[in-house]
Amino acid sequence: MANINFPNLERDLVERWKKERIFERSVSERPEDKQFVFYDGPPFATGLPHYGHIVASTIKDVVPRYATMRGYRVERRWGWDCHGLPIENLIEKDLNLKTKQDIETIGVAKFNNACKSSVLTYAKEWRAVIERLGRWVDMDNDYRTMDTSYTESVWWVFKQLYDKGLIYEGYKAMHLCPRCETTLSNFEVTLGYKDVTDITATVQFQLVDQPDTYILAWTTTPWTLPGNLALAIGAKIDYLKVAVGERYYIVAKERAADLFTGLEHQVIGAVSAAELVGQQYQPLFPYYKNKDKKLFTIFLANFVSTEEGTGIVHIAGGYGEDDYQLCLREHLPIIQHVGRDGKFVAEVTDFAGKEVKPKGNPKATDLAIIEYLKQPVHDGLFSTKEYKHSYPHCWRCDTPLLNYASNSWFVKVTALKEQMIKNNQTIHWLPEHIKDGRFGKWLEGAKDWAISRDRYWGAPLPIWQAEDGSTICVGSLAELKKYSGVELDDVHKQFVDNVIIEKSGKIYKRVLSVLDCWFESGSMPYAQGHYPFEHKAQFEQGFPAQFIAEGLDQTRGWFYTLMVLSTALFDKPAFKNVIVNGLVLAADGKKMSKRLKNYPEPSLVLEKYGADALRFYLMNSPVVRAEDLRFSEAGVDMVMKKLLLTLYNSFSFYQLFAQGKTIPATPKPAHIMDKWVLAYMNTIIVQVTEAMDQYDLQTATRLLEKLVQEISTWYIRRSRDRFKTQANVVPLAVLRTVLLTTAKLLAPFTPFITEHIYKALNGALDSVHLEYWPEPNHDYHDEKLLKDMVTVRNLVEQILALREQAGLKVRQPLASVTILETIHLSEDLKKVLLEEVNVKQVKSGTKLELDTVLTDELKQAGAVRELVRLINALRKKQGLTINDFAVLEYSTTSTFIQNIIQSQSVILKNSTLMKDIIEGEGNEELKVNGEKILIIIKK
């Protein structure tokens, strides 16, 4: 095994690349009119890179490197995601701020300045990891979503949608984070679902006109009950009146058996929905009993089902889309007994100020409500039960969300839905099933996008509004100056909120919300280059982008917002090709956890095995096809040994035998093995190119891994004797060609070892990464030879199995093997077969058969091979190389061995690199066919 330290080699190359500006040259030396545009979704710099980042970063390096080798100019600009709740949450912790009011108290300017100063906390650490990984990207000319130029482009995007009638202000039931006190978009909500166990309540509402009759309703959110204002039933549902003791209960017929199990009860009779509609009931809580005469009434609704619960739905109009729409339809007042901070309002006197979904104990308030209803004086509880379900949590601060009717600004995505679906069909997805599966289904169910956030650190919503509701949308800094006379070089909230616009006798003030940071992400193709204010022609020439890559979760995040905005702006998709990666999990299948320490730190893996090993391990795994990967350090180790060391050993083998020889640049193969390896390499070029053109990195890496193995275990091993022949440089020329080509093919995946080998083999350019992708050589094409060699190797496998059955080692020559007469092999291929299985002759017959009879001559030949093996093993043990010719002294009492040495001395000398073999003494005991010999090797 070669003695090489891959991490040390890689660190040296990182420095050389910097010094020689190889990355910059790989861009500048490709034509400007042949662009390959790649969009890089920016990360936050508020934490250190993890394996998920490393997967995405490697993909984002492999594909641009390949495109560069295909002759494209690939400009790669790094970006930082700067705005949004992730930063705000960190600053709140740093400044010990518990609520939004705390932020207002210290001042928006102080809060935003703190966000700005900490947003790039780990930028240096990110740069170190990215460089160490071997990823080439311009981190000096980075873009930041908090930059004014970026925000100006975001405003331009917003203005285009506004002018097209795709922006509106609305009041809808949405998910709200009570801790952050802001709503979330529907796709943000999908990022934070967790399986939880809640407490459900079946509550009893006493009918006003029938005091002994109660209607039962079921809820999974008891905290909403103080805000109850109506009940809903289904027009097509059959209801029953059931007696339990002295009371009567009304429930859906289909639910009665479950509800009254274990209770002595009697079905009194059927009750129609028509009989129930319009009836009033006594409120469970007194807080809003005098609010409106229409309240506490039973209504019909088409969303009521009998799949669970009671067939009767409790309505709290401020919480839930169905509830909200029923209130609008029936002209009921919207009662919100819980504030945006997630606490009961003052009117709810028994629970005022209490959090409805405390983060540490989300069931606590539900249980308190249940205890209240249990009291005989309130008499509102029928039964309770635990309920396991998936509940949404804030994707950033992990707080349970509330479904809350709220005001927001929206993008009218539903108006774009059909065109987005059509645009999606033009995109090449890898894996393919994402197109019509996860992403396609999400597009089909797309809803209008709530884009305003009642927060602070973000791109301000560019809407100015007068008291009468009229609005002005600002699409640039120049427009802002034109309307207000104010010129700003920073448009964050603390500056722009003070800008007033006066027009036609009206005073317009900015709507105080900031934009959803996902709107900024979706604007990235335009904002990173300050389009349309700068680089207009360059952008339009390269849009849509050829390539993007991110994780599976971005099908409902970045991929989606890119599609929404590009369709709204240009009626095009934002990208043509996309690789979707899966999650990297711990070896046990659990999420990687720093607390549990269930995974090796990336920095330690890089320093132990090197970046090439980690990169190839990840790219050769299902994670590049949107599947989860259980990270295995042993897997990285295997790549280092099976791929990198095998390749390096093949390269070292070449160097060993090429010393002092003039190797022709273009080989002229005559031997069958030389012809085969060139033909095989040619086929791999074609297959890897096809895979890479389809962005199928896993298939490409598997083909390349096989190529490296075949070079070593088949070509070099079968050609070893020819390499040792001093005058024969053809196999060396062939091997050099194969190694150079392999280095080019592997360069996008393993940039370090390939650079080292390329330079050591005197590649034509200053770096393998300035090279062009290998093209197939038609002179090497030989499909028949490739097929025939497969036949030979299949025969080898079968014959070796026969030898094993007969207990005959491969070192023991045999007289003949009979193969099927239908198999036609050239004499050259027969020779390869015979050498590999150590048989003297091939015969044709009706079945595969091995002659296992051992003559004295065959036994002697077997002993010679065994002796050669043992002597060479001793040479290796003593550290001798091919340049170290030695003398072998031996001592034996075996006539058998004595005869072998005397009769086969020439073969023994040549095969063990001995100047002479003489009888004398020995200190190492060897056994050949059970016979003893003592030997000593002297330089």
Buried (B, 14 or more C-beta within 10 A) or exposed (E): EBEBEBBEBBBEBBEEBEEEEBBEBBBEEBEEEEBBBBBBBBBBBBBBBBBBBBBBBBBBBBBBBBBBBBEBBBBBBBBBBBBBBBBBBBBBEEEEBEBBEEBEEEEBEBBBBBBBEBBBBBBEBBBBBBBBBBBBBEBEEBBBBBBBBBBBBBBBBBBBBBEEEBBEBEEBBBBBBBBBBBBBBBBBBBBBBEEBEBBBBBBBBBBEEBEEBBBBBBBBBBBBBBBBBBBBBBEEBBBBBBBBEEBBBBBBBBBBEEBBEEEEBEEBEEBEBEEBBEBBBBBBBEBBEEBBEBBBBBBBBEEBEBEEBBBBBBBBBBBBBBBBBBBEEBEBEBBBBBBBBBBBBEBBEBBEEBBBBBBEEBBBBBBBBBEBBEEEEBBBBBBBEEBEEEBBBBBBBEBBBBBBBBBBBBBBBEEBBEBBBEBBEEBBBBBEBBBBBBBBEBBEEBBBBBBBBBBBBBBBBBBBBBEEEEBBBBBBBEBBBEBBEBEBEEBBBBBBBEBBBEEEEBEBBBBBBBBBBBBBBBBBBBBBBBBBBEBEEBBEEBBBBBBBBBBBBBBBBBBBBBBBBBBBBBEBBBBBBBBBBBBBBBBEEEEBEEEEEBBBEBBEBBBBBBBBBBBBBBBBBBBBBBBBBBBBBEBBBBBBEBBBBBBBBBBBBBEEBBEEEEBEEEBEBEBBBBBBBBBBBBBBBEBBBEBBEBBBBBBBBBBBBEBBBBBBEBBBEBBEEBBBEEEBBBBBBBBBBBBBBBBBBBBBBBBBBBBBBBBBBEBEBEBBBBBEBBEBBEEBBBEEBBEBBEBBBEBBEBBBEBBEEEEBEBBBBBBBBBBEEEBEBEEBBBBBBBEBBBBBEBEEEEEBBBBBEBEEEBBBBBBBBBBBBBBBEBBEEEEBEEEEEBBBBBBBEBEBBBEBBEEBBEBBBEBBBBEEBEEBEBEBEBEBBEBBBBBBBEE
